[in-house]
């Protein structure tokens, strides 16, 4: 099975160097839309509802302290198991969201139910590590 690093690597190969925040949002939308289109998870790693939007903590641990990341950032973590349908989903996300800024993507996630549900009960500026489940992503994005 592919991992989150394979997804991030593919995005970075297509888009080039990105801010870490933008990469996190593109990874999130790749997971969300792939789960809707293919009815399966794209990668098994957890996504959490952080202050600036969805973040995969395992991915974050590898780029922590870096404002920008590139395809070299995750090269030691790759499994290289992306299928053609997974690549198609990621490419569709890149085509739709790839020209948006990291702040625009963060603001969009804040308006959407999966992030809002996971943050329910937390103060606006309170840190949180609650999971945004694939089920909540599927339920919301299927309806769009």
DOLOVO-989771 format. One record per atom (N, C-alpha, C): x, y, z; atom name; residue in three letters. Coordinates in steps of 0.02 Angstrom, whole numbers, m for minus. Example, Ala and Ser with C-alpha at 12.3 -4.5 7.8 and 13.67 -1.06 7.14 Angstrom:
<rs>
+--------+--------+--------+----+-----+
!     c1 !     c2 !     c3 ! at !  aa !
+--------+--------+--------+----+-----+
!    660 !   m284 !    390 !  N ! ALA !
!    615 !   m225 !    390 ! CA ! ALA !
!    660 !   m165 !    390 !  C ! ALA !
!    642 !   m112 !    354 !  N ! SER !
!    684 !    m53 !    357 ! CA ! SER !
!    645 !      2 !    394 !  C ! SER !
+--------+--------+--------+----+-----+
</rs>
This chain:
<rs>
+--------+--------+--------+----+-----+
!     c1 !     c2 !     c3 ! at !  aa !
+--------+--------+--------+----+-----+
!     42 !    m60 !      0 !  N ! UNK !
!      0 !      0 !      0 ! CA ! UNK !
!     44 !     63 !      0 !  C ! UNK !
!     21 !    112 !    m34 !  N ! UNK !
!     56 !    176 !    m35 ! CA ! UNK !
!     54 !    208 !     34 !  C ! UNK !
!    103 !    251 !     47 !  N ! UNK !
!    101 !    288 !    110 ! CA ! UNK !
!     96 !    363 !     94 !  C ! UNK !
!     89 !    402 !    146 !  N ! UNK !
!     80 !    474 !    137 ! CA ! UNK !
!    141 !    506 !    103 !  C ! UNK !
!    200 !    477 !    114 !  N ! UNK !
!    260 !    504 !     83 ! CA ! UNK !
!    260 !    494 !      7 !  C ! UNK !
!    232 !    438 !    m15 !  N ! UNK !
!    226 !    426 !    m87 ! CA ! UNK !
!    181 !    479 !   m119 !  C ! UNK !
!    126 !    495 !    m85 !  N ! UNK !
!     80 !    546 !   m109 ! CA ! UNK !
!    114 !    614 !   m111 !  C ! UNK !
!    147 !    632 !    m56 !  N ! UNK !
!    182 !    696 !    m52 ! CA ! UNK !
!    236 !    701 !   m106 !  C ! UNK !
!    273 !    647 !   m116 !  N ! UNK !
!    326 !    646 !   m167 ! CA ! UNK !
!    297 !    657 !   m237 !  C ! UNK !
!    242 !    625 !   m252 !  N ! UNK !
!    211 !    633 !   m318 ! CA ! UNK !
!    189 !    706 !   m328 !  C ! UNK !
!    158 !    734 !   m277 !  N ! UNK !
!    136 !    805 !   m281 ! CA ! UNK !
!    196 !    850 !   m293 !  C ! UNK !
!    250 !    839 !   m257 !  N ! UNK !
!    310 !    881 !   m264 ! CA ! UNK !
!    344 !    871 !   m331 !  C ! UNK !
!    341 !    812 !   m358 !  N ! UNK !
!    370 !    800 !   m425 ! CA ! UNK !
!    330 !    838 !   m478 !  C ! UNK !
!    264 !    842 !   m468 !  N ! UNK !
!    221 !    878 !   m516 ! CA ! UNK !
!    224 !    953 !   m508 !  C ! UNK !
!    225 !    977 !   m445 !  N ! UNK !
!    220 !   1049 !   m432 ! CA ! UNK !
!    286 !   1082 !   m417 !  C ! UNK !
!    338 !   1044 !   m400 !  N ! UNK !
!    400 !   1074 !   m379 ! CA ! UNK !
!    397 !   1094 !   m306 !  C ! UNK !
!    444 !   1133 !   m284 !  N ! UNK !
!    447 !   1155 !   m214 ! CA ! UNK !
!    383 !   1190 !   m194 !  C ! UNK !
!    358 !   1172 !   m134 !  N ! UNK !
!    296 !   1201 !   m107 ! CA ! UNK !
!    307 !   1219 !    m34 !  C ! UNK !
!    264 !   1262 !     m8 !  N ! UNK !
!    264 !   1272 !     64 ! CA ! UNK !
!    239 !   1208 !     96 !  C ! UNK !
!    263 !   1195 !    156 !  N ! UNK !
!    241 !   1135 !    192 ! CA ! UNK !
!    166 !   1137 !    203 !  C ! UNK !
!    139 !   1195 !    216 !  N ! UNK !
!     67 !   1202 !    228 ! CA ! UNK !
!     27 !   1183 !    166 !  C ! UNK !
!     48 !   1207 !    109 !  N ! UNK !
!     12 !   1191 !     47 ! CA ! UNK !
!     17 !   1116 !     32 !  C ! UNK !
!     75 !   1086 !     43 !  N ! UNK !
!     82 !   1014 !     32 ! CA ! UNK !
!     34 !    976 !     77 !  C ! UNK !
!     30 !    996 !    140 !  N ! UNK !
!    m16 !    961 !    186 ! CA ! UNK !
!    m88 !    964 !    161 !  C ! UNK !
!   m109 !   1021 !    135 !  N ! UNK !
!   m178 !   1028 !    112 ! CA ! UNK !
!   m190 !    987 !     48 !  C ! UNK !
!   m141 !    985 !      3 !  N ! UNK !
!   m148 !    944 !    m58 ! CA ! UNK !
!   m149 !    870 !    m41 !  C ! UNK !
!   m111 !    849 !      8 !  N ! UNK !
!   m112 !    780 !     32 ! CA ! UNK !
!   m181 !    764 !     60 !  C ! UNK !
!   m208 !    810 !    101 !  N ! UNK !
!   m274 !    801 !    130 ! CA ! UNK !
!   m328 !    793 !     76 !  C ! UNK !
!   m328 !    839 !     28 !  N ! UNK !
!   m379 !    835 !    m25 ! CA ! UNK !
!   m369 !    773 !    m68 !  C ! UNK !
!   m308 !    750 !    m76 !  N ! UNK !
!   m296 !    688 !   m114 ! CA ! UNK !
!   m328 !    629 !    m77 !  C ! UNK !
!   m319 !    627 !    m12 !  N ! UNK !
!   m350 !    573 !     28 ! CA ! UNK !
!   m426 !    577 !     24 !  C ! UNK !
!   m453 !    637 !     33 !  N ! UNK !
!   m525 !    647 !     33 ! CA ! UNK !
!   m557 !    626 !    m34 !  C ! UNK !
!   m532 !    654 !    m88 !  N ! UNK !
!   m563 !    640 !   m153 ! CA ! UNK !
!   m550 !    569 !   m177 !  C ! UNK !
!   m492 !    541 !   m163 !  N ! UNK !
!   m480 !    472 !   m183 ! CA ! UNK !
!   m528 !    426 !   m146 !  C ! UNK !
!   m541 !    440 !    m83 !  N ! UNK !
!   m587 !    397 !    m45 ! CA ! UNK !
!   m658 !    401 !    m72 !  C ! UNK !
!   m677 !    459 !   m100 !  N ! UNK !
!   m743 !    466 !   m130 ! CA ! UNK !
!   m745 !    431 !   m198 !  C ! UNK !
!   m696 !    444 !   m240 !  N ! UNK !
!   m696 !    417 !   m309 ! CA ! UNK !
!   m684 !    343 !   m312 !  C ! UNK !
!   m640 !    318 !   m269 !  N ! UNK !
!   m621 !    247 !   m273 ! CA ! UNK !
!   m646 !    205 !   m215 !  C ! UNK !
!   m679 !    237 !   m167 !  N ! UNK !
!   m705 !    203 !   m108 ! CA ! UNK !
!   m651 !    162 !    m71 !  C ! UNK !
!   m592 !    192 !    m66 !  N ! UNK !
!   m538 !    162 !    m29 ! CA ! UNK !
!   m491 !    218 !     m5 !  C ! UNK !
!   m454 !    204 !     49 !  N ! UNK !
!   m406 !    254 !     72 ! CA ! UNK !
!   m347 !    256 !     25 !  C ! UNK !
!   m319 !    315 !     19 !  N ! UNK !
!   m259 !    325 !    m23 ! CA ! UNK !
!   m196 !    305 !     16 !  C ! UNK !
!   m195 !    321 !     80 !  N ! UNK !
!   m139 !    304 !    124 ! CA ! UNK !
!   m167 !    293 !    194 !  C ! UNK !
!   m133 !    252 !    235 !  N ! UNK !
!   m160 !    235 !    301 ! CA ! UNK !
!   m146 !    285 !    357 !  C ! UNK !
!   m101 !    332 !    346 !  N ! UNK !
!    m82 !    378 !    400 ! CA ! UNK !
!   m139 !    426 !    418 !  C ! UNK !
!   m141 !    443 !    481 !  N ! UNK !
!   m193 !    484 !    512 ! CA ! UNK !
!   m186 !    558 !    491 !  C ! UNK !
!   m243 !    591 !    482 !  N ! UNK !
!   m245 !    664 !    470 ! CA ! UNK !
!   m281 !    695 !    530 !  C ! UNK !
!   m253 !    749 !    556 !  N ! UNK !
!   m282 !    782 !    614 ! CA ! UNK !
!   m303 !    854 !    597 !  C ! UNK !
!   m349 !    879 !    637 !  N ! UNK !
!   m376 !    947 !    629 ! CA ! UNK !
!   m335 !    996 !    671 !  C ! UNK !
!   m282 !   1023 !    642 !  N ! UNK !
!   m240 !   1072 !    676 ! CA ! UNK !
!   m267 !   1142 !    664 !  C ! UNK !
!   m238 !   1191 !    698 !  N ! UNK !
!   m262 !   1260 !    692 ! CA ! UNK !
!   m264 !   1285 !    620 !  C ! UNK !
!   m212 !   1269 !    581 !  N ! UNK !
!   m209 !   1294 !    512 ! CA ! UNK !
!   m239 !   1246 !    461 !  C ! UNK !
!   m279 !   1199 !    485 !  N ! UNK !
!   m312 !   1152 !    440 ! CA ! UNK !
!   m286 !   1082 !    449 !  C ! UNK !
!   m306 !   1037 !    404 !  N ! UNK !
!   m286 !    967 !    409 ! CA ! UNK !
!   m211 !    957 !    402 !  C ! UNK !
!   m183 !    915 !    445 !  N ! UNK !
!   m112 !    899 !    444 ! CA ! UNK !
!   m104 !    824 !    458 !  C ! UNK !
!    m59 !    793 !    420 !  N ! UNK !
!    m40 !    724 !    433 ! CA ! UNK !
!     22 !    728 !    478 !  C ! UNK !
!     16 !    710 !    542 !  N ! UNK !
!     72 !    717 !    589 ! CA ! UNK !
!    136 !    680 !    569 !  C ! UNK !
!    128 !    622 !    538 !  N ! UNK !
!    187 !    583 !    517 ! CA ! UNK !
!    225 !    621 !    463 !  C ! UNK !
!    190 !    652 !    418 !  N ! UNK !
!    221 !    693 !    366 ! CA ! UNK !
!    252 !    755 !    397 !  C ! UNK !
!    215 !    786 !    443 !  N ! UNK !
!    240 !    846 !    477 ! CA ! UNK !
!    306 !    832 !    513 !  C ! UNK !
!    311 !    774 !    545 !  N ! UNK !
!    371 !    757 !    582 ! CA ! UNK !
!    433 !    757 !    537 !  C ! UNK !
!    423 !    743 !    473 !  N ! UNK !
!    479 !    741 !    426 ! CA ! UNK !
!    498 !    810 !    398 !  C ! UNK !
!    450 !    857 !    397 !  N ! UNK !
!    466 !    924 !    371 ! CA ! UNK !
!    465 !    978 !    424 !  C ! UNK !
!    457 !    958 !    486 !  N ! UNK !
!    454 !   1006 !    542 ! CA ! UNK !
!    512 !   1055 !    538 !  C ! UNK !
!    496 !   1119 !    546 !  N ! UNK !
!    546 !   1171 !    545 ! CA ! UNK !
!    563 !   1197 !    476 !  C ! UNK !
!    534 !   1167 !    425 !  N ! UNK !
!    547 !   1190 !    356 ! CA ! UNK !
!    486 !   1227 !    331 !  C ! UNK !
!    497 !   1286 !    302 !  N ! UNK !
!    442 !   1323 !    272 ! CA ! UNK !
!    424 !   1294 !    204 !  C ! UNK !
!    476 !   1275 !    166 !  N ! UNK !
!    465 !   1245 !    100 ! CA ! UNK !
!    495 !   1174 !     98 !  C ! UNK !
!    464 !   1133 !     58 !  N ! UNK !
!    486 !   1064 !     49 ! CA ! UNK !
!    492 !   1049 !    m26 !  C ! UNK !
!    535 !   1001 !    m43 !  N ! UNK !
!    542 !    980 !   m112 ! CA ! UNK !
!    546 !    904 !   m115 !  C ! UNK !
!    554 !    877 !   m175 !  N ! UNK !
!    552 !    804 !   m184 ! CA ! UNK !
!    607 !    767 !   m147 !  C ! UNK !
!    659 !    801 !   m126 !  N ! UNK !
!    713 !    769 !    m88 ! CA ! UNK !
!    694 !    759 !    m14 !  C ! UNK !
!    645 !    796 !     10 !  N ! UNK !
!    627 !    797 !     80 ! CA ! UNK !
!    608 !    728 !    107 !  C ! UNK !
!    573 !    688 !     68 !  N ! UNK !
!    545 !    625 !     92 ! CA ! UNK !
!    576 !    563 !     58 !  C ! UNK !
!    630 !    572 !     22 !  N ! UNK !
!    657 !    518 !    m20 ! CA ! UNK !
!    673 !    454 !     18 !  C ! UNK !
!    689 !    458 !     82 !  N ! UNK !
!    705 !    398 !    120 ! CA ! UNK !
!    644 !    363 !    150 !  C ! UNK !
!    585 !    390 !    138 !  N ! UNK !
!    523 !    363 !    167 ! CA ! UNK !
!    476 !    332 !    115 !  C ! UNK !
!    497 !    332 !     52 !  N ! UNK !
!    452 !    311 !     m2 ! CA ! UNK !
!    446 !    235 !     m6 !  C ! UNK !
!    385 !    214 !    m22 !  N ! UNK !
!    372 !    144 !    m37 ! CA ! UNK !
!    360 !    134 !   m112 !  C ! UNK !
!    340 !    188 !   m146 !  N ! UNK !
!    333 !    186 !   m218 ! CA ! UNK !
!    278 !    141 !   m244 !  C ! UNK !
!    224 !    137 !   m208 !  N ! UNK !
!    171 !     90 !   m227 ! CA ! UNK !
!    107 !    124 !   m251 !  C ! UNK !
!    111 !    181 !   m283 !  N ! UNK !
!     51 !    214 !   m308 ! CA ! UNK !
!     24 !    179 !   m370 !  C ! UNK !
!    m40 !    164 !   m370 !  N ! UNK !
!    m72 !    132 !   m427 ! CA ! UNK !
!    m93 !    185 !   m477 !  C ! UNK !
!   m114 !    164 !   m536 !  N ! UNK !
!   m136 !    212 !   m587 ! CA ! UNK !
!   m197 !    250 !   m563 !  C ! UNK !
!   m243 !    218 !   m527 !  N ! UNK !
!   m303 !    254 !   m503 ! CA ! UNK !
!   m283 !    304 !   m448 !  C ! UNK !
!   m234 !    287 !   m407 !  N ! UNK !
!   m211 !    333 !   m356 ! CA ! UNK !
!   m177 !    394 !   m388 !  C ! UNK !
!   m135 !    381 !   m437 !  N ! UNK !
!   m102 !    436 !   m473 ! CA ! UNK !
!   m153 !    481 !   m506 !  C ! UNK !
!   m204 !    451 !   m535 !  N ! UNK !
!   m257 !    490 !   m567 ! CA ! UNK !
!   m293 !    535 !   m517 !  C ! UNK !
!   m308 !    508 !   m458 !  N ! UNK !
!   m341 !    548 !   m406 ! CA ! UNK !
!   m297 !    607 !   m384 !  C ! UNK !
!   m234 !    592 !   m371 !  N ! UNK !
!   m187 !    645 !   m349 ! CA ! UNK !
!   m180 !    698 !   m403 !  C ! UNK !
!   m173 !    677 !   m465 !  N ! UNK !
!   m166 !    724 !   m520 ! CA ! UNK !
!   m228 !    767 !   m527 !  C ! UNK !
!   m287 !    739 !   m517 !  N ! UNK !
!   m349 !    778 !   m520 ! CA ! UNK !
!   m351 !    831 !   m465 !  C ! UNK !
!   m329 !    812 !   m406 !  N ! UNK !
!   m325 !    861 !   m351 ! CA ! UNK !
!   m276 !    916 !   m367 !  C ! UNK !
!   m218 !    897 !   m393 !  N ! UNK !
!   m168 !    947 !   m412 ! CA ! UNK !
!   m196 !    995 !   m465 !  C ! UNK !
!   m231 !    967 !   m513 !  N ! UNK !
!   m259 !   1009 !   m567 ! CA ! UNK !
!   m311 !   1058 !   m540 !  C ! UNK !
!   m350 !   1037 !   m490 !  N ! UNK !
!   m402 !   1081 !   m464 ! CA ! UNK !
!   m377 !   1129 !   m410 !  C ! UNK !
!   m338 !   1104 !   m363 !  N ! UNK !
!   m316 !   1144 !   m305 ! CA ! UNK !
!   m245 !   1170 !   m311 !  C ! UNK !
!   m207 !   1145 !   m358 !  N ! UNK !
!   m135 !   1158 !   m360 ! CA ! UNK !
!   m114 !   1229 !   m370 !  C ! UNK !
!   m157 !   1271 !   m400 !  N ! UNK !
!   m137 !   1340 !   m412 ! CA ! UNK !
!   m160 !   1387 !   m355 !  C ! UNK !
!   m193 !   1359 !   m305 !  N ! UNK !
!   m217 !   1399 !   m248 ! CA ! UNK !
!   m160 !   1409 !   m198 !  C ! UNK !
!   m164 !   1463 !   m160 !  N ! UNK !
!   m113 !   1475 !   m109 ! CA ! UNK !
!   m125 !   1431 !    m48 !  C ! UNK !
!    m73 !   1424 !     m8 !  N ! UNK !
!    m80 !   1384 !     53 ! CA ! UNK !
!   m133 !   1414 !     99 !  C ! UNK !
!   m136 !   1480 !    104 !  N ! UNK !
!   m185 !   1512 !    147 ! CA ! UNK !
!   m256 !   1502 !    120 !  C ! UNK !
!   m265 !   1507 !     55 !  N ! UNK !
!   m330 !   1495 !     25 ! CA ! UNK !
!   m354 !   1424 !     41 !  C ! UNK !
!   m309 !   1376 !     34 !  N ! UNK !
!   m326 !   1306 !     48 ! CA ! UNK !
!   m343 !   1296 !    122 !  C ! UNK !
!   m304 !   1328 !    165 !  N ! UNK !
!   m318 !   1323 !    237 ! CA ! UNK !
!   m386 !   1353 !    253 !  C ! UNK !
!   m400 !   1412 !    225 !  N ! UNK !
!   m465 !   1444 !    236 ! CA ! UNK !
!   m522 !   1400 !    211 !  C ! UNK !
!   m512 !   1367 !    154 !  N ! UNK !
!   m564 !   1323 !    127 ! CA ! UNK !
!   m578 !   1265 !    175 !  C ! UNK !
!   m526 !   1234 !    200 !  N ! UNK !
!   m536 !   1177 !    246 ! CA ! UNK !
!   m573 !   1199 !    308 !  C ! UNK !
!   m562 !   1261 !    330 !  N ! UNK !
!   m596 !   1287 !    390 ! CA ! UNK !
!   m671 !   1296 !    378 !  C ! UNK !
!   m692 !   1302 !    316 !  N ! UNK !
!   m762 !   1310 !    298 ! CA ! UNK !
!   m797 !   1243 !    288 !  C ! UNK !
!   m760 !   1189 !    290 !  N ! UNK !
!   m787 !   1123 !    272 ! CA ! UNK !
!   m799 !   1080 !    335 !  C ! UNK !
!   m850 !   1039 !    331 !  N ! UNK !
!   m873 !   1000 !    387 ! CA ! UNK !
!   m822 !    952 !    418 !  C ! UNK !
!   m780 !    916 !    381 !  N ! UNK !
!   m734 !    870 !    414 ! CA ! UNK !
!   m688 !    903 !    465 !  C ! UNK !
!   m659 !    960 !    447 !  N ! UNK !
!   m615 !    996 !    493 ! CA ! UNK !
!   m656 !   1025 !    551 !  C ! UNK !
!   m713 !   1054 !    534 !  N ! UNK !
!   m756 !   1084 !    586 ! CA ! UNK !
!   m779 !   1032 !    637 !  C ! UNK !
!   m799 !    974 !    613 !  N ! UNK !
!   m822 !    920 !    658 ! CA ! UNK !
!   m766 !    899 !    706 !  C ! UNK !
!   m707 !    890 !    679 !  N ! UNK !
!   m651 !    868 !    719 ! CA ! UNK !
!   m629 !    921 !    770 !  C ! UNK !
!   m642 !    983 !    755 !  N ! UNK !
!   m623 !   1038 !    800 ! CA ! UNK !
!   m679 !   1057 !    849 !  C ! UNK !
!   m737 !   1026 !    843 !  N ! UNK !
!   m794 !   1044 !    885 ! CA ! UNK !
!   m776 !   1040 !    959 !  C ! UNK !
!   m792 !   1094 !    995 !  N ! UNK !
!   m778 !   1097 !   1066 ! CA ! UNK !
!   m710 !   1127 !   1083 !  C ! UNK !
!   m668 !   1138 !   1034 !  N ! UNK !
!   m603 !   1170 !   1046 ! CA ! UNK !
!   m609 !   1245 !   1035 !  C ! UNK !
!   m574 !   1283 !   1074 !  N ! UNK !
!   m573 !   1355 !   1065 ! CA ! UNK !
!   m539 !   1372 !    998 !  C ! UNK !
!   m555 !   1430 !    971 !  N ! UNK !
!   m529 !   1450 !    906 ! CA ! UNK !
!   m454 !   1445 !    900 !  C ! UNK !
!   m417 !   1463 !    951 !  N ! UNK !
!   m344 !   1462 !    949 ! CA ! UNK !
!   m314 !   1404 !    989 !  C ! UNK !
!   m355 !   1355 !   1006 !  N ! UNK !
!   m331 !   1297 !   1044 ! CA ! UNK !
!   m302 !   1244 !    998 !  C ! UNK !
!   m244 !   1219 !   1017 !  N ! UNK !
!   m214 !   1165 !    978 ! CA ! UNK !
!   m255 !   1102 !    988 !  C ! UNK !
!   m255 !   1060 !    937 !  N ! UNK !
!   m292 !    998 !    942 ! CA ! UNK !
!   m261 !    944 !    899 !  C ! UNK !
!   m274 !    883 !    919 !  N ! UNK !
!   m247 !    826 !    881 ! CA ! UNK !
!   m303 !    776 !    863 !  C ! UNK !
!   m363 !    800 !    859 !  N ! UNK !
!   m419 !    756 !    842 ! CA ! UNK !
!   m414 !    736 !    769 !  C ! UNK !
!   m432 !    674 !    757 !  N ! UNK !
!   m428 !    646 !    690 ! CA ! UNK !
!   m485 !    671 !    645 !  C ! UNK !
!   m467 !    685 !    583 !  N ! UNK !
!   m518 !    695 !    531 ! CA ! UNK !
!   m523 !    627 !    497 !  C ! UNK !
!   m577 !    592 !    509 !  N ! UNK !
!   m583 !    524 !    484 ! CA ! UNK !
!   m597 !    522 !    409 !  C ! UNK !
!   m577 !    468 !    379 !  N ! UNK !
!   m592 !    458 !    308 ! CA ! UNK !
!   m667 !    456 !    298 !  C ! UNK !
!   m703 !    427 !    345 !  N ! UNK !
!   m776 !    423 !    341 ! CA ! UNK !
!   m806 !    493 !    339 !  C ! UNK !
!   m782 !    538 !    381 !  N ! UNK !
!   m809 !    607 !    380 ! CA ! UNK !
!   m793 !    642 !    314 !  C ! UNK !
!   m733 !    628 !    287 !  N ! UNK !
!   m715 !    656 !    221 ! CA ! UNK !
!   m763 !    630 !    168 !  C ! UNK !
!   m773 !    565 !    167 !  N ! UNK !
!   m817 !    534 !    116 ! CA ! UNK !
!   m887 !    563 !    120 !  C ! UNK !
!   m914 !    566 !    180 !  N ! UNK !
!   m983 !    590 !    189 ! CA ! UNK !
!   m990 !    662 !    164 !  C ! UNK !
!   m941 !    704 !    177 !  N ! UNK !
!   m946 !    774 !    157 ! CA ! UNK !
!   m933 !    783 !     83 !  C ! UNK !
!   m878 !    756 !     57 !  N ! UNK !
!   m858 !    770 !    m12 ! CA ! UNK !
!   m902 !    733 !    m63 !  C ! UNK !
!   m933 !    678 !    m42 !  N ! UNK !
!   m981 !    644 !    m87 ! CA ! UNK !
!  m1039 !    690 !   m105 !  C ! UNK !
!  m1057 !    733 !    m57 !  N ! UNK !
!  m1115 !    776 !    m67 ! CA ! UNK !
!  m1100 !    838 !   m109 !  C ! UNK !
!  m1038 !    849 !   m127 !  N ! UNK !
!  m1022 !    909 !   m166 ! CA ! UNK !
!  m1030 !    897 !   m241 !  C ! UNK !
+--------+--------+--------+----+-----+
</rs>
